[in-house]
Amino acid sequence: MDEIRVGMVGAGFAAEFHTQCFQHVTGVPARVVAVTSQRPESREQFAEKFGVPEVYDSLADMLVRTEVDVVDLCVPTYVHGEYIVQAARAGTHVIVEKPLTGYTGELGVNDRLIGHTIPRQRMMDWVIEQCDMIEDAIARSGTKLMYAENWVYAPAMQKARRLVEASGGAVLRMVAEESHNGSHASYAKYWALAGGGSLLRTGSHPVGGALYLKQAEGIARTGKPIRPTSVTAEVAKLTDNTAYAAETDKQLNVDLADCEDFGSALITFEDGSVAQVTSSDVVLGGIYNHVQIFTSQGRIECNMNPNNQVVAYGPHDHAFGDEYLAEKISTRAGWNFASPDEHWASGYPHEIQDFCECIAEDRAPRSGWMLARDVVATIYAAYVSAEEGRRVQIPHD
């Protein structure tokens, strides 16, 4: 393959850093050659900023009028299923941002606050049907689905995987969390657009990381991944707290219509091991991404965000001018963890490098279909558990 031609779908936060990563792929020529997004002004500005030569009104238009090897879906969850199927039927590989899919209503996006009205079992059944539809389209077309779960590719997580494999020990327990103050995405306010609240939107990362480590452990030991079997969970909208509602100087950037801002799940795997996973939109002080891995041969802790490579003190917000410190910090004054390369620590360049290589070499990505499906199935089983107050079996393909 002379060059991997990428069609970018979306022109927001994720599309920008994905494009930056494509520009730094080594050994495999790759280039974003086309872009589409919902708003004309956003796609035009994106094309000008990154030198993208072709701009289209829609994904369908892009697939018909230009030759792309892969589309990168950096768009809201409610269109993931539809767009994956469109691309697969056109014979085009797909990179999809997390989560793979989510319940957004049988009739599409509407004005109802479906997070308040639809039973979670009905949601889970619909999501599994979506997964089956996507899997069928991918299988029939022979295309690849690459699941953009950056936790899989974070250098800390890959080091942890190698340590586990080298020790030969069993992963007995994991504790993982991703939390921060609100969301970059305006659509995160509504279940009908995001497919769920914090447990899906943010919790996909630690769930994905924990599930990946068990997959890798099983493959290294027996050639077969260890998959999740059941889950028990709680979710809440912590900002409904009466004391918080009475505060006049609110520091949290949370405005969710019908979604939870906190979720915690206890996942049990085929081998009896467990993972405790938490996600929240109500954590101040920057992004909090960590996992603890307790094995029969040792203990490993991964601190993706924050890490203490560079710790900087500023007496006021403007002490360091415009120099970037870290994502989602509440203030630049005082002590801060100033990340020297946040994208690298989060695994984004490694993720895009792997996807380009797997297209060029016709191999499977580290983060692919099984992980994408298991993550969304686990989280929706967790939603059922939280609503019904019981342990729920995770549906497998």
N, C-alpha and C positions, 0 to 999 in steps of 0.2 A: 504494500500500500504506500503510494507516494506521499499522501497527506491525508490525515483524518479531518474531514470537513464537518464542523459542528454547527448545528442550528440552535441558537439560544431562545428558549421560550420563557419570557419574563424579562423584566429590565430593572428589577429592584435590588435589594441588599444581597441576596444569595447569588443572583445572576452576575453581579459585579465581581464578587470575590471568586466565583467559578471562572469567569473570563480571565481574571488576573492569573489564576492557576494554570489555565490552558496556555498562557503566554510563556510559562516557565517549564513546560513539559520538556524533558530531555530524551534523546534517542528515538523519539517517535514524532515526526512532524505533525502538528495539530494546530488548527486555526478556526476561530469563530467566524464563519462566513455569512451568517444570516441571523436576524433577530426579529421576533414578533412579541408584542405585548398588548394588553387591553387598551391602553391609552396611546394615541398617536404621538403625543409630545414625549412620552417616556421612551418609546422605542427609537424615536429620532435622536433624542439627546444621547441615548446609550450608544447608538451607532456612531455618532460623531465623537464621543469620548473615547471609544475603543477601536475606532477605525474599521467598523464592520461594514462591508460593502453593500449588503442586501437587506432591505427592510420590508417586512410583510405585515398585512392586516391580520392574519390568522395563521395558525399552525397548518390548517388544511391548504391554504394558499402557498405556504412555504414548501410543503411536501410535494406539491404539484409542479411548482415553478423553478425549484432549484435542486441541485444534487447535494444532499447531506448524508453523511455516514451515520451520524448519531444526533439525536435531539436531547437537549439538557433541559428538563422540566423544573424551572425555578418559579413555580406558580402556586396559588392556593390549592389546598388539598381537594376542594370540591371538583376540580377538573382533572385530577391525576388519572383516574380510571379511563375517562373518555379519551384523553390525549395519548396515553400509553397504547390503547387499542388502535387509534388512528395511525400512530407511528409504526406499530408492528405490522399492520396491514399494508403499509407502504414499503415494508421491508427495511425499515430503519431501526437501528439500535436505540435504546432508551436509557438515559440517566434520569433518575427521578429522586427529587429531594424527599426527605422523610416528612411525614409518614407515607407509606405506600398509598393508602386510601383511608377513608373514614366515612361514617354515616353522614350524609348531607341531605337526605330526604329523597323518597322514591320519585318525586316529581321535580327534582332539581331544587335549586336555590329558591327560597320563598321568604316571606316576611314573618312567618311564624317562628316563635322562639322554641325550636324543636328540642333543645336541651331540657326544657321544662315539661315537655308533653309526650315524648316518645319513650316507651319502655326500652331498657337497655338490651334485653334479649332480642327484641325486634331489630334493634340497631345492629347487634352482632350478627344475626342471621343475614342481614342485608350486606354487611361488610364481607362476610365469607362468600356470598354470591358474587360480589365484585371481584374478590381475589380469584375465584374460579374463572370468571370471564377474562381477566387479565392473563392468567396462566394459559388459558386456551389460546388466546391471541398470540402470545409469545411463542408457544410450542408450535403452532401451525406455521408461523412465519420463519422460524429458525433464527430469530433475532435474539440479542442479549438484553436482559434487564439488569442494569447496574444501580444498586441502591446506595444513594449518597448518605451513608451514615459515617460521619467523620470520626466518631469515637472509635470505630474499628481501626482507623488509620493513624490515630494519634500516636506519636512515637512512644509515649509512656505506655499505652495499651499494647503496642506491638512488643515492647520490651517485656512487659508482664507475660504476654503469651509465650515468648521464648524462654523466660525463666521457668514458667510452669512446665513446659515441654522438657526442658533440660533436667529438671528435678525428678521428673517421672511421678510426682505426687498427684493426688486427686484434689481438685478444687471442691472443697466441702461447703463453703459459704462465701457469699459476696455481699457487700454493702455499697450501693452506688447512688449518686444523686446528681441531678442538674437542676439548679435553681437560680433565679435572678429576679430583677425588679421589672416586671411587665414584659411586653413583647415588642419587637421591631415592627411586626406586621399589623396593619390596621384591621385586616380581616379576622384576626384572632379573637375579636370580641364576640363573634357569632358562631355557634355550633354548625349552622348550615353552611358556613364557608370554611371553617377550620377542621370540621369533622370531630371535634372534641375540645376539651379544655387542656389544662396544664399536663394532665397525665398522658395525653396523646401528643400534644404539640411539643412539650419539653421533655416529658418522660420517655419519648421514643429513643432519646440518646442513651440514658443509662440502661434502659431495657435492652436496647440493641447491643450495647457493650457487653452486658452480662450474658446475653444469649450467644453472642459471638464467641466469647471465651469458652463457653461450654461446648459449642460446636467444634472449636479448634482442639480442645482437650480430647474429645471423643475421636476425632479424625486422627490425631497423633497417636492415640493409644490402640484403637481397633479399626480405624478406617471408616468409622460411622459416627456422625455427629450425635451429641447428646442434646436432646430437645426438651423444651418445657412441657409439663403435663397438666399442671393445675395452678390456680392462683387464688389468693384471698386478699381483699383490698378495701381501702377506705378513701373516699374523696370528700372535699369540702370547699365551700366558698368562704375562706377565712376573713375576707374583707366585709362580710355581712356582720361581723362582730360589732356589737353595739358600742363598745368603747372606741373602736376604730372609727365608726361612723360619726362619733361626736367630736373627733379631732378636727381642729381648724387648720393646722399646718401639716397637711398630709405629705409624706415623702414617697409613698408608693405610687408607681405609675401603672395602675391596674384599673381597667374599666371594662369588665366582662359582662355581657348581657345575660347569657344563659349557659355559661361554661364554668367549671370549677377552677379555682386558682391553686389548689393543692391536691396531690394524690400520693398514696403510698401503697405498694403492693408487695406481697410475699409470694415469690414464684418458686414452685417445686419442680425439679427436673426428673427425668427418667431414672437417674441413678440415685435419687433420694436427696441430692444436694439442694441448697436453697439460695435465693438471691433476694435481698431486701432492697427495694428500689423506691426512691422518693423524687418528686418533682414539685416545684412551687414557683409561682409568680410573685411571691411576697417576701423576697429576700433582698435586703439592702447590702451595699458594699461591693457590687460587681458580680460577675458570673461565678458560680460555685459548682465546678465540675470535678468530681472525685470518685474513685472506686477503691475499696479495700478488698483484697482477695486473701482468704484464709485457706491454705492448703494443708495437706497431710505432711508436707515437707518444709513448710515455711509460711511467711506472711509477706504480702506485697501491697504497697500503697501507691496509687497513681494520682497525682494532683495536676490535672490539666490546667485548671483555672481556679484560684490564682496559684502562681508559683513564685518562688522567692529568688529567681535569678537576678532580678533588679528590683530593689526596694528604694523608693524615693520619697523624700519629705519636702513638701512645699508649704510655706506659711499662708498662701492664699491661692485661689483658683487659677490665677494667671502666672504663677511662679515659673512654669515651664513653657510659657507661650502656647503655641499651637502644636507642640510635639505630642504625639499620641501616647497615652498611658495604658489604658485597658478598657475593654468593652463594659458598658453599663455601670460604671462606678457612679456613685451618687454625688461625689464632690472630688475636685482635684486638689483640694487643700488637705494638709496633714499627710500621713503616710499612705502610700499607694504601691501596689505591685505593678511596676511598669514593664509590661511584657515586651521583650526585644523583638519577638516575631510571633504574634498571637495566632496567625493563620497556620504557621508551621507547627506550633505546639498543639493546635486543635486537629491537625491531620488533613487539612484541606488540600495542600499540594500533593501529598502522598496519595490521596483518594483519586484525584484527577489523573495523576501519573499511572496508577494501576488501571483505571478505566481505559485510557488510551492504549496501554500495552495489551490489555486483554482483547481489544478490538483488533489491533495489529497482529497479534499472535494467535488469535482465535482460541482463547482459553477463558475459563470462568473467572470472574472477579472475586476478590476476597469477600466483598459485601454484595451478595446477589439475591436471587429470588427467594430461597428458603428463609434467609434472615428477614427480608422485607415482609414476607407473609407471617412468619412466626411473631414478629414484633406487634403487628396490628392485631393478630388473633389474640395474643396474650393481653394486650391492653383492653380490648373490648370484652374479653372474659373478666378482666378486672373491674370494668364498669358494671357488668352484671353482678359480680360479687358484692360490690359496694352498695348497689341498689337493693339486692335481695338478702344480704347479710349471711352469705354462705360461701364455702369453697366451690369454685367452678372449674370444670374441666376445659382445657384449651383445645379447640377444634383444630385438627390437623388435616392436611390434604390427603 
